[in-house]
Amino acid sequence: MPGDSGRATTAFADERQTRIADLVSMRGRARIGELARLLGVTEPTIRKDLSALQERGLIKRTHGGALALQPAVQRDLAGRETTNRPAKEAIARACLGLLQDGDSVFLDSGTTVNTIATALAADSQRPCLSTLTSSLGVAGALADVPGIECTLLGGQVRPVDGAVVGPLAVENLQRFTFGVAFLGVSGFSEHGISVGSIAESEVKSQAIGRARRVVVPVDHAKVGITDFARIAGLEVLDVVVLDKTTPAVEQLCANFSIELIVADGSS
């Protein structure tokens, strides 16, 4: 029936536009010809899709393509701690499932990693761990927890978030090797993982080199964002823990052989 055909066409267009928005968000930008090839449609069709997505406030049209509309990265610690709180708690619970008795663990700075430390301290079934951290918040959460040996890196303390940074912190990291490193980031995209501070990125980069397994716990709001200071490319990551995913994120992780864990936020 004609009516059914019209509804099917609309459904296909909606599905295609959702995928376009997803791809542009993940990559930061995309060209019309590239999108047409990926989706198997004509360039005029892609132009109409981009116009529709711009009207919905999902992308920004440019000559020959589209740009992602990336939200400003929040720098204020108090604000970041309350942003996407349920998502971060779900991610933290999923991260605890990656730990076993006797593990050596690096927990760096960031509100999501702080939430992991808080969840670990509250878990009555927590494993016995040796932990190293570059965060005053993590150290405070784990300092008196039975079964957790917590070591705080030396270095310069950043007042904005309590992160320990600087040459001394980087030098101290070279004395340690750990089984797993949990790295907080403010940007996750096909360009790699990133944060807003060069000093912080240097500590995180050094930690990657000392870890046998690198885990990035990140909420969906940071996907597709490239922040000021790049930490590393995606090829160094072993696991990404997200609160929600998309086909583009799944494909990106598959391309780099990254294990993707989607946290269950129901509990």
Buried (B, 14 or more C-beta within 10 A) or exposed (E): EEEEEEEEEEEEBEEBBBBBBBBBBBBBBBBBEBBBEEBEBEBEBBBBBBEBBBEEEBBBBBEEBBBBBBEEBBEEBEEBBEBBEEBBBBBBBBBBEBBEEEBBBBBBBBBBBBBBBBBBBEBEEBBEBBBBBBBBBBBBBBEEBEEBEBBBBEBEBBEEBBBBBBEEBBEBBEEBEBBBBBBBBBBBBBBBBBBBBEBBBBBBBBBBEBBEBBBBBBBBBBBBBBBEBBBBEBEBBBBBBBBBBBEBBBEBBEEBEBEBBBBEBEE
